[in-house]
Every structure is written in C-alpha cells, then in structure tokens.
Amino acid sequence: MTVTLLGAAEIRRLAADLDVTPTKKLGQNFVVDANTVRKIVQAGAVQPGESVVEVGPGLGSLTLAILEAGARVTAVEIDHRLAARLPQTAADHGVPEGLLTVVDSDALRVAELPGDPTVLVANLPYNVSVPVLLHFMETFPNLRRGVVMVQAEVGERLAAPPGSKAYGAPSAKAAWYGPWRLAGTISRQVFWPVPNVDSVLVAFERSAEVRGGEDLRRATFDVVDAAFQQRRKMLRQALAGVLGGSSASASAVLERAGVAPTARGEQLTIDDFVRIAEARAASLES
C-alpha cells in the first residue's frame, strides 16, 4: 500500500472546494507540512495493524500519515463538510477501503468508537483540547497510549510535575490515568492559518494499575478542582467547602489522609488527592 500525503497547495484547494474557511470557533488550524505529520506519527510510535483514533482530522493531512504507517483510523470530525469529504480524500491518496472510519460528531459527545482503538493521535482543537482529552481517557479505557499536538501552554500544564509553576488541575487530572511527557515542539509556520501561539507534542501512557472506580475518580477530581480554584490558600481553607464546611473539619480529613493541612494544592501528587478523597468518604461513613 502506497499512501501519498497532502501538500500545502492541495490543502488549500480542498478547503476552497468545500468552501471551508478555518475558524477560531472550531479551533481549526490545518497542518500543511508532510514532515510534521510524519513527526507526529513517529512520536506516537504508531505500528502497522494498530487501531488509532484521531480527533479533528480536518482535511486529512495527519489522517493520511497515520494510514501511511499501516494503521487503521477512526476519525472523529465535528465539521460535517470535512467528515463527508475525508473518505474520498483517503481513496484519492491510495488508502484501500476499510482502513478509515469517519465518525461525524462532536468529540466531547462521543460515547462509542468503531474499531476499539488503542492509540490516540491528534492535532487537537486548541479551544477544547483538555476537555476532549479527559473525556476520551475517561470514556475509552482501551486507549493505552497516544500523542497529541496542543498549544504549548496547555501541553506544559498536562506534563507538569507537582511543585512546578505550570502544575494545576489539568496536570493532576491527567496524571490519574498515567504519566504524560513533552515529546517535541512544532513550528507555528507549518499551520494554515498561522496561529498566534506555539505548539508542542504531548505523549502519554495509561498506567496498568487501575486506581479505582468512577465514584473515586469523581470524588478525587472534585478535590482537585477545589484545591486549584483557590491555589494560593492552604488546603485547610481551600478544601473547607468539600471537606465538611469548615477549616477544622477539612484539617481533620487531611490529617487522616496523611496530608499537611498547611500544604497547597500545587504541592500534591495525584496519589495525595486520591487519599484525601478516600479519607473524605471514610469520614462521611463514620
């Protein structure tokens, strides 16, 4: 199978044929450089025969690079015109029938994925990148690893360790599922239109260890949200609302969890947040 990739001129022709003008509302910035999409696929370690889900395929530049690597692709696209055209683009570029499935839907609402993909590879719309990632990690436990291109600031947050300036709620929530790391930088010049921000690749692997059920995840994320909504405050104050209604009750739960009441959220690992959520549940039962 020989798959040819899209070039900048063809991408613009496709957009003109479909009367598509990239919009900030949908976070559309199309990659027009073949070397860049191959770099993303390599960072994702995509192997022949794997089943990959791509979010926001747009005109298909990254889609074709994933298919070129020998994988099967399930592409989730919110723009009806782009979703309808993508199979034809794939066929025109040498992709045999049956290797590409297009899901015409909002990625934030997708609850099922054909082909049971195990890898996520995507150039995510900047305006919804974190919600989409967390939705997919929560909804599709078969996703074992992946790489996404996001705004540099967002990527740094996702990969940030506790105690760093960029560490926040997205960092802690992402860590629930496993480790995340920066996997490369992308020049803004490879996009059409050229964005006003830099981009990075962020790679992840889902941990083999299952932390707990949905109730524990929700409870932990509630604690994470409360801690970072008032990140300058000590935990006994920031978490008072979710740990009994007072700083005294919050301190008691925190001490039960082995976390200093005078600590701040930015110092805590995801395991610390889990222990707080478990201690909160135990205090409600006692």
C-alpha positions as CSV (number, residue, x, y, z in Angstrom):
1,M,0.0,0.0,0.0
2,T,1.4,3.4,-1.0
3,V,-0.3,6.4,0.6
4,T,0.6,9.9,-0.7
5,L,0.3,12.8,1.7
6,L,-1.3,16.2,1.3
7,G,0.7,19.2,0.3
8,A,0.0,22.9,1.2
9,A,-1.4,23.7,-2.3
10,E,-3.8,20.7,-2.3
11,I,-5.0,21.5,1.2
12,R,-5.9,25.0,0.1
13,R,-7.7,23.6,-3.0
14,L,-9.6,21.1,-0.8
15,A,-10.7,23.9,1.5
16,A,-11.8,26.1,-1.4
17,D,-13.8,23.2,-3.0
18,L,-15.6,22.6,0.3
19,D,-16.0,26.4,1.0
20,V,-14.2,25.9,4.3
21,T,-12.5,28.8,6.0
22,P,-10.6,27.8,9.2
23,T,-12.5,29.2,12.2
24,K,-11.3,30.0,15.7
25,K,-14.7,28.8,17.0
26,L,-13.8,25.2,16.0
27,G,-10.1,25.7,16.8
28,Q,-9.2,24.9,13.2
29,N,-5.5,25.2,12.2
30,F,-4.6,22.8,9.4
31,V,-1.1,21.3,9.2
32,V,0.3,21.8,5.7
33,D,3.7,20.2,6.1
34,A,4.2,16.5,5.4
35,N,7.3,16.2,7.5
36,T,5.4,17.5,10.5
37,V,2.6,14.9,10.3
38,R,5.1,12.1,9.9
39,K,6.9,13.5,13.0
40,I,3.6,13.3,15.0
41,V,3.0,9.7,13.9
42,Q,6.6,8.7,14.8
43,A,6.2,10.4,18.3
44,G,3.1,8.2,18.7
45,A,5.0,5.1,17.8
46,V,2.2,4.0,15.5
47,Q,2.7,0.4,14.3
48,P,1.2,-1.4,11.3
49,G,-2.1,-3.0,12.1
50,E,-2.9,-0.9,15.2
51,S,-6.2,0.8,15.6
52,V,-5.9,4.6,16.0
53,V,-8.4,7.2,16.9
54,E,-7.9,10.7,15.6
55,V,-9.8,13.7,16.8
56,G,-10.3,16.6,14.4
57,P,-8.9,15.2,11.2
58,G,-9.8,18.3,9.3
59,L,-8.8,18.0,5.7
60,G,-6.9,14.8,6.4
61,S,-3.2,15.6,6.4
62,L,-2.4,13.8,9.7
63,T,-5.0,11.1,8.9
64,L,-3.1,10.1,5.8
65,A,0.2,10.0,7.7
66,I,-1.3,7.6,10.2
67,L,-2.6,5.4,7.4
68,E,0.7,5.6,5.7
69,A,2.2,3.9,8.8
70,G,-0.1,0.9,8.2
71,A,-2.6,1.6,11.0
72,R,-6.4,1.6,10.8
73,V,-8.0,5.0,11.7
74,T,-11.3,6.0,13.3
75,A,-11.5,9.8,12.7
76,V,-13.9,12.0,14.8
77,E,-14.8,15.2,13.0
78,I,-17.4,17.8,14.1
79,D,-17.5,19.7,10.8
80,H,-20.0,17.9,8.5
81,R,-18.4,19.0,5.3
82,L,-14.9,17.8,6.3
83,A,-16.3,14.5,7.7
84,A,-18.1,13.8,4.4
85,R,-15.1,14.6,2.2
86,L,-12.4,12.7,4.2
87,P,-13.2,9.1,2.8
88,Q,-12.9,10.4,-0.7
89,T,-9.6,12.2,0.1
90,A,-8.2,9.0,1.5
91,A,-9.3,7.0,-1.5
92,D,-7.7,9.5,-3.9
93,H,-4.4,9.2,-2.0
94,G,-4.1,5.4,-2.1
95,V,-5.9,4.2,1.0
96,P,-7.8,0.9,0.5
97,E,-11.4,0.7,1.5
98,G,-12.0,-0.4,5.1
99,L,-9.0,1.2,6.8
100,L,-10.7,4.5,7.6
101,T,-13.9,5.1,9.5
102,V,-15.2,8.6,10.0
103,V,-17.4,9.5,12.9
104,D,-19.4,12.7,12.2
105,S,-19.8,14.0,15.7
106,D,-18.6,16.4,18.4
107,A,-15.7,14.6,20.2
108,L,-17.0,15.8,23.6
109,R,-20.2,13.8,23.0
110,V,-18.8,10.6,21.5
111,A,-19.6,7.6,23.7
112,E,-18.6,4.7,21.3
113,L,-15.8,4.3,18.8
114,P,-15.8,1.7,16.0
115,G,-12.7,-0.5,15.8
116,D,-11.9,-0.3,19.6
117,P,-8.8,1.9,19.0
118,T,-5.9,1.5,21.5
119,V,-3.9,4.6,20.4
120,L,-4.9,8.3,20.2
121,V,-3.1,10.5,17.7
122,A,-4.5,14.0,17.1
123,N,-3.9,17.7,16.3
124,L,-6.5,18.8,18.9
125,P,-8.5,22.0,18.6
126,Y,-6.8,24.4,21.0
127,N,-10.1,25.7,22.5
128,V,-11.2,22.3,23.8
129,S,-8.0,20.2,24.0
130,V,-8.1,19.4,27.7
131,P,-11.8,18.6,27.9
132,V,-11.5,16.3,24.9
133,L,-8.5,14.5,26.3
134,L,-10.1,13.9,29.7
135,H,-13.4,12.8,28.1
136,F,-11.6,10.3,25.9
137,M,-9.4,9.0,28.7
138,E,-12.5,8.5,30.9
139,T,-14.8,7.1,28.2
140,F,-12.4,4.8,26.4
141,P,-10.3,2.6,28.7
142,N,-8.9,0.7,25.7
143,L,-6.8,3.7,24.9
144,R,-3.3,2.6,26.1
145,R,-1.1,5.4,24.8
146,G,-1.0,8.3,22.4
147,V,0.4,11.6,21.3
148,V,-1.5,14.9,20.8
149,M,-0.5,18.3,19.4
150,V,-1.7,21.1,21.6
151,Q,-1.0,24.7,22.4
152,A,2.4,24.9,24.2
153,E,1.0,26.4,27.4
154,V,-1.6,23.5,27.6
155,G,1.0,20.9,26.8
156,E,3.2,22.2,29.6
157,R,0.4,22.0,32.0
158,L,-0.5,18.5,31.1
159,A,3.1,17.3,31.6
160,A,3.9,19.5,34.6
161,P,5.1,17.8,37.8
162,P,3.8,18.8,41.3
163,G,5.6,21.9,42.6
164,S,6.2,23.4,39.2
165,K,4.7,26.7,38.0
166,A,2.6,25.1,35.3
167,Y,1.1,22.4,37.6
168,G,-2.6,22.7,38.0
169,A,-5.9,20.9,37.8
170,P,-5.3,19.6,34.2
171,S,-1.9,18.2,35.4
172,A,-3.4,16.3,38.3
173,K,-6.4,15.0,36.4
174,A,-4.3,13.8,33.5
175,A,-2.0,12.0,36.0
176,W,-5.0,10.0,37.2
177,Y,-4.6,8.0,34.0
178,G,-0.8,7.7,33.8
179,P,2.3,9.6,33.0
180,W,2.4,12.4,30.4
181,R,5.5,14.0,28.9
182,L,6.5,16.6,26.3
183,A,7.5,14.8,23.1
184,G,8.5,17.6,20.8
185,T,7.9,21.2,19.6
186,I,6.1,22.2,16.4
187,S,6.7,25.4,14.5
188,R,3.7,27.7,14.1
189,Q,4.7,28.1,10.4
190,V,3.5,24.6,9.4
191,F,-0.1,25.6,10.0
192,W,-2.7,27.3,7.9
193,P,-3.7,29.8,9.1
194,V,-0.6,30.5,11.2
195,P,-1.7,30.6,14.8
196,N,-0.5,33.2,17.3
197,V,0.8,30.5,19.7
198,D,3.4,27.8,19.7
199,S,2.5,24.1,19.7
200,V,4.0,21.0,21.4
201,L,3.5,17.3,21.3
202,V,2.5,15.6,24.5
203,A,2.7,11.8,24.8
204,F,1.0,9.7,27.4
205,E,0.8,6.0,28.5
206,R,-2.1,4.7,30.5
207,S,-1.0,3.1,33.8
208,A,-1.6,-0.6,34.1
209,E,-2.7,-0.1,37.7
210,V,-6.4,0.8,37.9
211,R,-6.8,3.5,40.6
212,G,-10.4,2.9,41.5
213,G,-14.0,3.1,40.2
214,E,-15.9,6.1,38.8
215,D,-17.1,7.2,42.2
216,L,-13.5,7.6,43.4
217,R,-12.4,9.4,40.2
218,R,-15.3,11.9,40.5
219,A,-14.5,12.5,44.2
220,T,-10.8,12.9,43.5
221,F,-11.5,15.4,40.7
222,D,-13.8,17.4,43.0
223,V,-11.0,17.7,45.5
224,V,-8.6,18.7,42.7
225,D,-10.9,21.4,41.4
226,A,-11.5,22.9,44.9
227,A,-7.7,22.9,45.6
228,F,-6.8,24.8,42.5
229,Q,-9.8,27.2,42.5
230,Q,-8.0,28.8,45.4
231,R,-4.5,27.7,44.8
232,R,-2.9,30.4,46.9
233,K,-4.7,29.2,50.0
234,M,-3.7,26.4,52.4
235,L,-5.6,23.2,51.8
236,R,-7.5,23.5,55.1
237,Q,-9.1,26.7,53.7
238,A,-9.3,25.8,50.0
239,L,-10.9,22.4,50.7
240,A,-13.3,23.5,53.5
241,G,-16.2,23.5,51.2
242,V,-15.8,19.9,50.1
243,L,-14.4,18.5,53.4
244,G,-17.1,19.3,55.9
245,G,-17.7,23.0,55.6
246,S,-15.0,24.4,57.9
247,S,-11.2,24.6,58.1
248,A,-11.3,22.5,61.2
249,S,-13.2,19.6,59.5
250,A,-11.0,19.9,56.5
251,S,-7.9,19.7,58.6
252,A,-9.2,16.5,60.3
253,V,-9.8,14.9,56.9
254,L,-6.4,16.0,55.6
255,E,-4.6,14.6,58.7
256,R,-6.5,11.4,58.2
257,A,-5.1,11.3,54.6
258,G,-1.6,12.0,55.7
259,V,-1.5,15.4,54.1
260,A,-0.5,18.6,55.9
261,P,-3.4,21.0,56.3
262,T,-1.0,23.8,55.6
263,A,0.1,22.5,52.2
264,R,-1.2,23.9,49.0
265,G,-2.7,22.1,46.0
266,E,0.3,22.7,43.8
267,Q,2.4,20.6,46.1
268,L,0.3,17.5,45.9
269,T,0.6,14.4,43.7
270,I,-2.5,12.7,42.2
271,D,-1.9,10.0,44.9
272,D,-2.3,12.7,47.6
273,F,-5.5,13.8,46.1
274,V,-6.8,10.2,46.0
275,R,-6.0,9.7,49.6
276,I,-7.9,12.9,50.5
277,A,-10.9,11.7,48.5
278,E,-10.8,8.3,50.3
279,A,-10.4,10.0,53.7
280,R,-13.4,12.2,52.9
281,A,-15.5,9.2,52.0
282,A,-14.4,7.4,55.2
283,S,-15.3,10.4,57.4
284,L,-18.8,10.5,55.8
285,E,-19.3,6.8,56.6
286,S,-18.1,7.1,60.2
